[in-house]
Each structure stands twice: as structure tokens, then as C-alpha cells.
Amino acid sequence: MGRLLYSLGAGFLDVSRQVGGITIMMLRVLSRLIPPRIDLPELMRSLFKMGVQSLPIVLVTSLLTGAIGVIQAAYLVKRYNAYGMVGAGAGFVVVRELGPVLIALMFSGRVGSNNTAELGTMVVTEQIDALRALAIDPVRYLLVPRVLAMIFCMFILVFYGDFTAIVGGAFTAKLMLGVDYRVFLNGMIEWVELWDFWTGVIKAVFFGAIIALTSCYYGIAVTGGAPGVGRAVNAAVVASAAGIFIFDFFVTGMLGG
């Protein structure tokens, strides 16, 4: 019992320390935005690397997500002859839940882990210390552009992802169930409201902030040389995934399910 309590207490303290560190870093990033002085070349590089280069994998993931959703629903659609509801079900699930969550997980695995590795390597090779020696603020120069780029990229990628998932769902419904494209779109337009779409977009902004803050925090906090970089990347991916699902739960409740 004593060991169990010790493990629980140590785990709680460790989580509290990490949450506190992420919160402090978030406040430091926000403080650098007043007044907003951003390194534009670094911001543009981050937008290209994190957004444009992530677009192919996001489109493939979204296309298959829409198709798989229709495949899973095919049995019930045939059983209850609910062909007119295929578009409504696929559109509602994609724009509110599957689209933002799956895109965020892919984004975390590709962009968040890479960001942590880059910052961790810079810490290990003392490049961060070199910036400070040159009177360059690492938070303003490195973290602020990356955080803004990740949030903006998640915001934009959800638009592309939702559209691609709906296309994949419509094509699969036509191929497997014989549902005409117009029937699919009419069902979606009738039942899926604009607020459902914006709910997914709002979630994406939260998810982008979570991925950005966790990846930057674990990258800057690297200790222990090269092995520490690997541990930081693993911790950042796990923390981002946990944060995505926890925030999804609360945001879904606040925005009406």
C-alpha cells in the first residue's frame, strides 16, 4: 500500500510539474505577442514545413476516414433502408469529431514530434545558449512562430480534411450502396448545420495549441543528451494525444455534443 501511494503521489507531482511548465511557457509566448513582434521569415518557413508539407498525408487520411465511415454504416443503412441518411451521418461525424481528431493526431505525429526533436537537438548542441549569448530571445525567435504556425495550420487543414472526407464518403456511398451524389449531399445539407462545421474548426484551434505548446515545452526541456531527445519526442506525442482527447471531451460538452 505504501508503494502504491508513493507511485500515485510521484505520478501526480510529475504531471503537475509538466502541466505547470507548459502553462508557464504559454504565458511566455503570449507575453511576446504584446506588442506582436514576430520573426516573419521563421514564421513562413514554419507554415510551409508544418502546413504545406502536411497536406498530402492529411488528405489521404481524410479521404479514407470518409470512406471507412460509410463502409461501417453500410450494414445498418441496408437493413433499415436509410439511404437518405448516409450523407447526414457521414457529414455529422466527420465535421464534428473524426475530422478534427484524426487530423490532430496525424499532425501531432508528423509535426509535433519533429518540432520536439528539432528544439531538443538545439538544446543538446547548445544552440539555444548561443542565441542567448547573441542577445536573441529564443522564445520570440523560435517558439512564437512555431506556435502560431501550428495553430493556423490546424485551422486550415481541417477545411481541406473535411472536404476530402466528404468526397471520400460520397464516392464510397455511390460505389457500395448505389446512393446518388445528390442524395448524399441533400441529406448532409438537410441535417448538418453550419455550427457543426464550426464546432470542428474550434476544436482544431484548441488541438493546434495543445500540440504546439506540448511539443515546444518538451523540446526546450530536454536533458540527458541524445537519449533525452528520444524520450522528449515520445513524451510530447503521448502528452499531445492525451491533451487532444481530454480537450475534445470538455469542448464537446461545452459546445453542445
N, C-alpha and C positions, 0 to 999 in steps of 0.2 A: 504493500500500500504506500509506503514511504517513497519507493522508487517511482511509482505511478504518479504521485502528487508532484514529485520533483520534475519528472518529464513534462507533465502538464504545465507546471509553472515556468519551466525553461522555455517551452514552446510558445507560451503566451507572451513572455518577455521578448523573445526573438521576433515574433510577429509584430508586437508593439513597437519595437525598435525600428523595424523596416517600414512600417506604416508612418511612424514619426519622421523618419529620414525622407521618405517620398513627399510627405507634406511640407517639410522644410524646403526641399528642392523646388516644389511647386511654387511656394511663396517667393523664392529667389528668382525664379523665372518670371513670375508676374511683376516683381519689383523692377526687372529690367525692361519691362514694357511701358514704364511710366517715367519719362516720356518714351514713346516707341522708337527706339533706335535699333534697327535690325541690319545685320550684315546681308545685303541683298544677293551678292554672288553666292554665298554659302546657302542662302535660302533657295535660290534657283537650282543649285546642284542637288540639294536635298529633295526638292519637288520632283526633279527628273528621276533621280535614283529611286525614290520611295514611291512615286506615283506612276510615272510613265512606264517604268520597268516592271511594276507590279501588275499592270493592266492585263497582260496575257493570261497569267495564272488566275486572276480574279474572274476573267470572262469564261475561262474553261470551267472553273469551279461553279460559277453561277449557272452556266448552261446545263451542266449535269445535275445541279440541285433542282432546277425546274423540271427536268426530265424525270428524275428519280421520284419527286413528289407526285407526279401524275401516275407513274408506274405503281407506286404504293397504293394510290387511291383507286386504281383501275378495278380491283375486285369489288369494292363497295359500290362504285359507280354502275357497274354492270348489274349487280344484284338488285339495287334499288332503282335502276333506270334513271339515275340522276345525272344525265349527260349535260344538262344545262348548268349544273353547279360546279363542273370541273374548273372552269376559269375562275369562279369566285373562290373556291377552296385554295387553288394553287396561288392565286394572286394575293390572298389574305395572308397565307402562311409565309410567302416569300418576302413581301414588303415589310411585314411587321417583325418577323423572327428570324427565319432561316437566312435571308439575305444578309442583314447586318451582322449576325453572329458568326456565320461561316466566313464571310469576308474578313471580319476582325481576326478570327483565328488564323486564317491564311496570312493576313497582313502581319500578325504578331510573329508567326513562324519565319516569314521571309525578312521583313523589315526590322521588327523589334530585335530579333536575335542578332542580326547583322549590326545594328546600331550599338547594342551592348558590346559586341566583340570589338568594334572599332574603338569605342571610348575606352574599354578595358585595356586594349593594346596600347593606346596613347598614354594611359596611366602607368602601365608597366614599363614602357620605354621612356618615361619621364617627359613626354611631350607636353603634358598638361603643366608640369612645373616650368618648362621652358616658356610657355605662353605667359605664365605669371611673372617670370623673370623679365619678359619684354613688356610688362605692364598691359597685357591684353587679358581682359576678363574672360575666362573660359565659359562662364555661364552665358554671357551675352554673345560670344563668338561661336560657340559650339552647340549649346543646349537650346537656346531660344529658337534659332532657325529650324532645328530638328523637331522640336515640339510643335511649332506652328505648321511645319510641313506635314507631319503625321496626321494632325487633326484635319487639315484641309484635304489631304489625300483620301482619308477615310470618308469624308463628306462627299467627295466627287466619285470615288469608286463605288459607293452604294448606288448612285444613279445608274452607272453603267451595269453594275451587277444585277439590279432589279430588272432592268430592261432585258438583259440577256437571259435571266432565269425565266421570265415570262415567255420569251421567244422559244426557249427550250421546252417549256411546259406545253405551249400551244402546238408545237411541232410533234411532240410525243403524243398528245391527245389526238391529233389528227391521224397519226400513224397507227396507234394501238387501239383507239376507241372509235375512230371514224368521226370524231367531233369536228365540225367545220370551224375554221378560224373565226368566223363571225360569231358563232355561238359561244366559243370560248371567250372572246373579247366582250361580248354583250353581258355574259354572266359576271365577268370581272368588273366591268364598269357599273353594273347594277348594284353589286354587293360590297365592293371595295371602295371605301371613301378616301378622299384626299388626305384626311387626317391619319388614316392608316399608313399611308406612304410617309408622311412627315414624322410619324412616330418612329419608323425605322431610321430615318435620317437623324433624328435627335439622338437615338441610341448610338448611331455611328459616331457622332461627335464625342459622346462620352467614351466610347470604346477607343477612339483615336487618342484621347487624352490619357486614358489608362495605359495604353501601350507605350506612348511617348514617355510618360513620367517613369514608369517602371523600368523600361529599357535604359533610359538615361541614368536613373539612380543606380542600378546595379552595375552599369558600366563605369561610372565615376567612382563607385565604392569598392572597386576591385582591389584585393590584397592577395599576396601569395604568389606573385609571378604569373607565368603562363598557365599553370594549372588553375589558378584563381580566375582567369578569363573564362575557361570552360565552365567552372562552377557558376560564375555570374550569368553566363548565357542560359544555362539550364534554369537557374533561379528566376531569371527575367521572364522566360517563356511560361513557366509554371505560374508565376505571380500574375502575369497578364491574363492567362486563361481563367484563373480563379476570379480575378477582378472583373472580367467580362461577364461571367455568369452571375456573379453576385450583383453587379450593377444592373444587369438585364432583369433580374428578379424584381429589384426595387423600382426601376424605371417603368417596367411593365405595369406594376401595381399602381404607380402614381399616374400613369398616362391612360389608365382605363383598360388594361389587359389586352 
